[in-house]
Amino acid sequence: MSYPYQIKSFEQYQEAYKQSVNDPGKFWGDIAEHFTWRKKWDKVLDWNFTQPKIEWFAGGKLNITENCLDRHLATLSDKPAIIWESNNPEEKTRIVTYERLHKRVCQFAQVLKNNGVKKGDRVCIYMGMIPELAYAVLACARIGAIHSVIFGGFSAQSIADRLDDAKAEFIVTCDGAYRGGKDIPLKSVIDDALIGNKVVKRVIVYTRTRTPVSMLKGRDVWWEDEMTKVTDTLPVEEFGKAEEMDAEDPLFVLYTSGSTGKPKGVVHTCAGYMVWTNYTFVNVFQYQPGQVHFCTADIGWITGHSYIIYGPLSAGATSLMFEGIPTWPDAGRFWDIVQKYKVNILYTAPTAIRSLMGFGEEPLQGKDLSSLQVLGTVGEPINEEAWHWYDEHIGKKNCPVVDTWWQTETGGVLISNLAGVTPAKPSWATLPLPGVQPVLVDEKGQEVTEKDEDGYYKGNLCLKAPWPGILRTTYGDHERCRTNYFATYENLYFTGDGALRDEQGFYRITGRVDDVLNVSGHRIGTAEVENAINMHAGVVESAVVGYPHDIKGQGIYAYVIYSGKPDVDDLAKKDILATVSRIIGPIAKPDKVQFVSGLPKTRSGKIMRRILRKIAEGETGSLGDTSTLLDPAVVEEIRNGRL
Ligand code: WT7
């Protein structure tokens, strides 16, 4: 594969950027020519942000898996598409060539069909990080079923809510998953999620951990049994066929938290998402054929969708997939993997870097990291200390570091330097990619035109126009999509992030400006955590805010009014954590729970989170204006009890 649209110099970047803004139709039309289409599009772009209506490559027909698999078979059939490293360092590597991947995807696509899955049906995938997860995702795409991958850290209740919202009739799961020293009983969690569910018709179960599982007759089937049926019973020309999809047919739904209590199903469509993940993969990481790309995210998050599966595979790349975690069996795990597979590109999260930084240089001793050429980060703002540690100790000051800012809703990277091509600036995401038009606005939606006292433009980050990877809707509720992203400011997509811009036009993302937390790069809505805490029998009311956490970026601080006896505080706290774990999942457990007698509220009953946030952050001085509070005395009581 060659990438004629790969930007090779700063001048080329500037030129591409200018063209993408002046004539997006021509710019993206030219790039789309480099993909495989059953039929070319009628119109490159049609949009308005009021409805919103966004269509890329309308009238075009394609299947994304023909772009990720079939088109590579002539040249890359025996090249590794996926290299899989087990959680267990002793277990054998699995190398899945493009030919093998194509075959397995076609086979599993037929398994899905045999089990009644049709184009447009929603298939929930709840699996660990094994190649079969990639097969399942791509098999859905192959037959036009809409995949909805749920991260293994979500609880039965969260799964039930998502199944319900997506009206999913099919589930693909495993008996269990290995993660570090733990075995997670995935099938058993699914069984709990399905209590009372009358919609799900079929659960396909892959064996990974050999954990005993209950298999319900008529509903649950084994992956292995279903796979053996396929090759025998079907003519090859039948079971290899990909469904012809419209450019704007949905490809997948991925649930993500917002400022309300209920996660939203972000919908991405086939053609735009394909072009965007491919274009950003090739340009941000400056991928060269033959390189090994290691994205450490889980496929349960958008980073895994875009930069383990669709971006790399559509580019004919080799994507390394790791089942485990960075600190097990020891903190040298990533470095062992880099050495073992001669990894060229490493893409990870600031929280992982900070956590590994905490182990010092010992885990790096004797590890050969000389294969590394590009380093990347994603998920949250990276502090300068972590940036420099990554650059010096991992990249040996020889690898460009790309700080990639984007969101589940954006499909792929929007603001980032291009490795070695455009300049880096520690803790700055820097410049927008071609097609991305950021603007900073004030509370009223006016563009910020004055610098602050530090010489930066500072405001809420919005985008003026659509790029091919932008979300199209939120599943089953288009109005929710409009109010969430397109209604805060007229004719703008609002990201929910605050940002600074410097003289050169570089952007620095400062974090969320809404009630959304970013804990270890995972998005968690404060309202969602509050709802979960409030489910606990002894809880009267609660308020959740974020506070700076050395490793996680943000920690979760919960203020709770509790009706139980004060001498059982410690147990009550544990009960509350268990409740949150059960309702959302262990990832949403508060780091701190402070019991309080009241919460600071305005006369109209609104909780003053600003004050609670300041207390959680350890503010010892003024908390701002508290005169509008119903009971100002409660504030000092809360501050005195701070944990
Ligand atoms: C939020 C999106 C995009 C994949 C992983 C997270 C924050 C993401 C950066 C970055 C500063 C970042 C933002 C954004 N974020 N990347 N490089 N610098 N902040 O996806 O769960 O949709 O979260 O993560 O706050 O809005 P997500």
Residues whose N, C-alpha, C, O or C-beta is under 5 A from the ligand:
A	BS01	WT7	T303 T377 V378 G379 E380 P381 I382 D403 T404 W405 W406 Q407 T408 E409 T495 D497 I509 G511 R512 G521 R523
